[in-house]
Amino acid sequence: AYEIKECDWSSDVCSSDLGVNFEAIGPDRLACWFLFRHLFRIPQRAELMRWILGAIALLLAGIALQLGLLVFAMYALLGVIFMSRYLAKQWIECLKVDRSVNRSTAEIGDKVAVAVDIENRSAIPVPWLLLEDALPEEALTLRPPRLKLEGRRMGLLQVGGKARKSLLYQLNFAMRGYYQIGPLLLETGDLFGLHRRFKIVSEPKYVLVYPKVIPLIRSEEHTSE
C-alpha cells in the first residue's frame, strides 16, 4: 500500500514514500497521476543506476589500462549525469505557483475565471515544464457534464530565469455542488531524459454553486383576487 507522508500546502510541497492514502490531496485523477508517476520512476531509477555503475566500471578499466580517451569520456559522462540531476532538482524547487479564482460562489450557468501564475525564482531557465491543474474528473466526464472547461488546464511551457508564465481558463458550472479546483501537478527534468522531478503545488480553491434563483411574478388576476 502507498501512503502520503507529508502534504504541507503552506510550503507548496507534497512528498510521498510510495504508499497511498490519496484522500488528503483531492480529486481521483490526482491519485492516479501520482501513483503512475511513482511506479514509472522505479524502472527509471534502476536504469540510471546501471548507467552510473557502468560508467564507473569503464572509468576504472580505463585507468587500469591507461586509456586516456576512455577515462576522459567516462569523466564527461559522469559529470553530465550528476549535473543533470542537480539542475532537475534546482528547476523544480525554484518554481513558485499562485492560483486565483475570481469568485468563490456562483449560480448554475455562471462562469468562473481561473488564473495560475508560475514564477521561476532562479536565474537558471527551466527548459521544459509540464503542468496540469486538477479538476473533478467525474464532473467533466458525466453526460451531460456538470462542469464545462473553456481554455486549457494543461500545458507545456518554457520558463526563463526570473520569469513568469500564466495558465488561464474558465469553468462553466451546469449543476449545483461544491467543486475543488487544484492542486497543480508539475513535471520537469533534464534535456537528456536521465532525471525527472514531480511536484504537487498550490493549495486548491473551492467554488460553491447554488441553484439559479428565478423570481416568481404574480399575475394581475391573482393580485385582484
Protein Blocks (a to p, Z undefined) as FASTA:
>chain_A
ZZdfbdcfknopacdehiadfklnopfklmmmmmmmmmmmmmmmmmmmmmmmmmmmmmmm
mmmnopaklmmmmmmmmmmmmmmmmmmmmmmmmpccddddfbfbdcehiacddddddddf
bfbdcfbacddddddfklmmpccdfbdcedjfbdcddddehiacddddddddfbgcddde
dddddddddfkopaccdddehiadddddddddddddddfklmmZZ
